[in-house]
């Protein structure tokens, strides 16, 4: 009886295994080891669930947003989705049901060497696991192939690991006209002394299915590597790259969305690439240094990888960025980003009504030395220009103090602490921007304040003789400057005021916020650091002793953004003034976006204010790299599940 039961169980297991498709491996187990970039959602259902828990998703679906949302969705569908479906001969609804498992986009080296004699180029790959919708995927691909064939597109079939893939030849003219209108239309340019390029560049789109996995790529060779892994091959996979494996373990393990950049391989290829050849028929009057020299000056070749992960566990949304830059090889920009591990808490004088705050602990002296080395490595002439500017400021300051030395008196009195905080925008700002205070830590703030004229005189002749007045026993100095180093905003000359107090040199273009800082010594404000939930949120990003800590009251910044959108409705809703359309990375469709997004239909901000809380962020460094973390706690009015 036992043997019979065992035999029946074994038979059932075999039958079930033959009827159930094997699970598709994760992207890192399929992609080749020469992957340059990957963006992946390992489980689309998990990512969708995480997004639905987010405040932004619930804001979009709030009844108060219905008028704005419905008009946008209607316009989007009628003027973009439906025309694009006609251009492509597809129905997007037929494919949305396929989003079940992993969704991955990747770029692979595919033999590209970045040299002058190399005709190759990186390949792109797109992977989608339909899971239990495998038959629907098969049906959709068959229909898509037939529609493209009926439309006259050249299609051929090739086998990759005994699986049929159909290949469509495309050129730049095949971009659907619906998409083309959203991108700048560049006119062909023929450089003097050079023959023009081909009118269109051709490429191949290769599409196939293995089990429940949709595979799309630009290279048969790249797809063959993926198919080899799918069919039991042992070709090296991305998961075997030690840098990727280390980043996965520490940055994006179990994250519903992540991205990874193979910086070491990319920069190695770029550095080996050809230098730009001069064109005698059209010489460049301002030739730039070779790319290798520029990269070396910035220190970017010391970057081995970059990784980012998104999570939303229900308590809030978190983004983690990691730059894989080992300490021993950090130079240039990477050295600047690696701040000292020191107290970065908001001091007691930072008020609770601050809208934005950040504190960075870095040595100004080391920072200036690093920047000057970068300038010299980039171009000795650039460093000479910098020194010439400093010399002019030095000589001007010596008219009042013959012993003045800008490096000794100014740079030598800079400490290792930078604090910036911003208050809410005032109703009578008149384009001046939100009031902000900048504080530079100093071992001798009084000497630093006196030495600042050597820098200000470079910006304005008035910088040598600032006006002074007494306030609570401190001397506030003010100077009118056309080009402000801090506190920009508004047009025309602005007045920069500064004062030494409490171990800091405080600077602002808003004298009221400067005076508030001075009053805080006698009348301490309600401090930002006591804000409910701030300490708990900070623990999600490594605490407030990492060297760089920041805070933003998103409730207030969103309120200002809503007001700005509503202000620019109607006749004033121009591309030059609308804060949304000016951020669009497109050249000409601003009018279309304005018609889709009728900001006059936005609700009063108080109706949706519950969806906005605050964000904290931090930066830290260790021997392996540099980490930046952002965390937004779920606002009290948002459902967490």
MOMOQUI-V608801 format. One line per field, one symbol per residue. ss: DSSP state (A for helix, B for strand, O for the rest). phi: phi as a letter, one per 30 degrees, with the letter a starting at -180 (. if undefined). burial: + if it has 24 or more other C-alpha atoms within 12 Angstrom, else -. Layout:
BEGIN
ss=???
phi=???
burial=???
END
This chain:
BEGIN
ss=OAAAAAAAAAAAAAAAAAAOOOOOOOAAAAOBOOBBBBBBBOOAAAAAAAAAOOAAAAAAOOAAAAAAAAAAAAAAAAAAAAAAAAAAOOOOAAAAOOOOOOBBBBBBOOOOOOOOOOOOOOBBBBBBBOAAAAAAAAAAAAAAAAAAAAOOOOBBBBBBOOBBBBBBBBBAAAOOAAAAOOOOOOOOOOOOOOOOOOOOOBBBBBBBBBOOBBBBBOOAAAAAAAAAAAOOOOOOBAAAOAAAAAAAAAAAOOOOBBBBBOAAAAAAAAAAOOOOOOOAAAOOOOOOOOAAAAAAAAOAAAOOBBBBBBBBOOOBBBBBBBBBOOAAAOOAAAAAAOOOOOOOOOOOOOBOOOOBBBBBOOOAAAAAAAAAAAAAAAOAAAAAAAAAAAAAAAAAAAOOOOOOOAAAAAAAAOOOOBBBBBOOOOOOOOOOOOOBBBBBBOOOAAAAAAAOAAAAAAAOAAAAAOBBBBBOOBBBBBBBBOOOOOOOOOOOOBBBBBBBBOOBBBBBOOAAAAAAAAAOOOOOOOBAAAOOOAAAAAAOOOOOOOOBBBBBBAAAAAAAAAAAAAAOOAAAOOOOOOOOAAAOOOOOOAAAAAAAOOAAAOOOAAAAAAAOOBBBBBBBBOOOOBBBBBBBBOOOOOOOO
phi=.dddddddddddddddddccddddddeddcdddcdcabbbcebdddddddddddddddddcdeddeeddddddddeddcbddddddddibcdddcddddbcdbbcbbcdhidcicdddcdaeccbbbbcdhdcddddddddddddddddddiddbbcbcbhicdbcbcdbbddddedddedcbdcdddbcdeibdddddbccbcccbabbhccdbbacbdddddddddddcjdcdeceeddddddddddccbdiddabbbbddeddddddddddddddcedbdddbddddedddddddideddcabbbbcbbdjdlcbbccbcdbeedcdbheddddddddbebdddddddddddbbabbcbddddddddddddddddaedddddddddddddddddddcbecdbddddcddcdcbbbbbbbcddddcdhididdbbcbcdadbddddddddddcddddaedddbddbadbhiccccbbdbdccdbidjicidbcccbacaiibccbaccdddddddddddcbddddddceeidddddddcjjcbcjbbbbbdddddddddedddddcdidddcddcddddddddcdbceddddddcdddcdddeddbdddcbbbbbbbabbdclbbbbbbcddeedcdda
burial=-----------------------++++++++++++++++++++++++--+++++++-+++-+--+--++-++------++--------++----+--+++++++++++++-+++-------++++++++++-++-+++-++--++--+------+----+----+++++---------+------------------------+++++++++++++++++++++++++++------+++-+-++-+++--+++-+++++++++++++++++-------------------++-+++++++++++++++++++++++++++++++++---++++++++++++++++++-++++++++++++++++-+++-+++++++++-----------+-++++++------++++-+++++++++++++++++-------++++++++++++++++++++++++++++-+++-+-------+++++++++++-++++----++++++++++++++++++-++++++---------++-+-+++-++-+++++++++++++++++++++-+++++-++---+-+--++++-------+++-+++++++++++-+--+++++++++++++++-++++++++++++--+-+-
END
